[in-house]
Amino acid sequence: MTQEQRRKTKEALGFYGQRNWVYGPRNWGWKKAIEQTEAYYREADPGLRGGILQLRYMERRTREEVMDKLNISYSTYQKAHSDLLSTIAVFAAHYGEL
C-alpha cells in the first residue's frame, strides 16, 4: 500500500458517516468498501480489527481509547490498523476508488 493510498483510505474513513458524504456518486465505492470491510471483520476478526474499525472510525474514539478498550499494545494496534486499511483499500480498488 502506497502512502497516497493510505492517505485516501484514512480520509474516506474520516468522512464516512458524515451527512451528505455517502450520498454522492463519487463516494459510493468508498461506502461499499467500508461496509464490506465491516462485514468481513464482523465474521473474521470481530475482537481486534473489527473492534478498531468500530471504535476508531464509527464511534470516533482516539487511538489511546481504542488501545485501552481493546487492551492491546501500540504495536498490536499499528499492525491491526495497517491490516484494516489494506483490506479497505483492496475493496476500494475493486470499486475503482484507488
N, C-alpha and C positions, 0 to 999 in steps of 0.2 A: 504494500500500500504506500503510495507516494504521500508526501506532506500535503500536496494540494487535495488529494482525495480525502485524506484525514480531515483537513480543514473543512471541506464541503460537507462531509458526513457529520462532523460535530456541529456545524452551523445548522444543518437540517434538523438535527435532534434538538438544538436550542430553540428553533422556531416551531417545532412540532406541537400541535395542540393550541397554538395561538389563534385567535379569531382571524378569519379570512385567509390564513396561510394555506391550509389544506384544501380550500375550495377552488383555488385556481388550477387550471390545467397544467401550469408549469410545475407545480409541486406534487402532482398526482403520483408520479413514480416514487418520490421520496416517501410519501404517505404509505404507499403499498409496501415499500421495502421495510419501513419501520414496523408496520403491522405484521409482516411475515416474520421478521426477526423476533418480535414479541411472542408470536405463536410458536415459533421454533424453540425458543428458550423456555417457554412455559412447560414444554414437554422434556426437552433435552437437559436443561440445567436451570431449574427454577430458583434454586438457592443462591447461586453465585451470579452468573451472567444475567439471568432473568431478574434477580434482585437489584443488580446495578442499574439495569435499564429502567426498572420501575422506580426505584428510589431517586436515582440521579436525574433522570430525564422526564419521567412522568410526574413525580412529586417535587421535582426541582430542589432536591437536598444537596448540600455541599459534599465534596469528596470525603471530608473528615466524618461527616454524619453517616454517610454510606458505609465507610470502613468500620465505624463504631457499631452501627446497627447490625452489619453482617459479621462482625467480629473477625475481620481479616486485616492482614498487614498491608502496607503500602505496595510492596512488590506483588502481592497476590492481586490487589486491586488493579495495578497497572497492567498486568498480564491479562486478566479477565476483561478489562476495559478495552484493551487493544484487540482481543478476540471479538468482542462485541462490535466494535467499529468495523472490523474486517467483514463480519457477517453482513452487517447492514450495507456495506459498500458492494459486496457481491450481488445482493438483491437489487441495489440501486443501479448497478451496471446492467443488470438484466432488463431494467426498465428504461435504460438509456440516459440515466442521470449522471453517470460517470463514464 
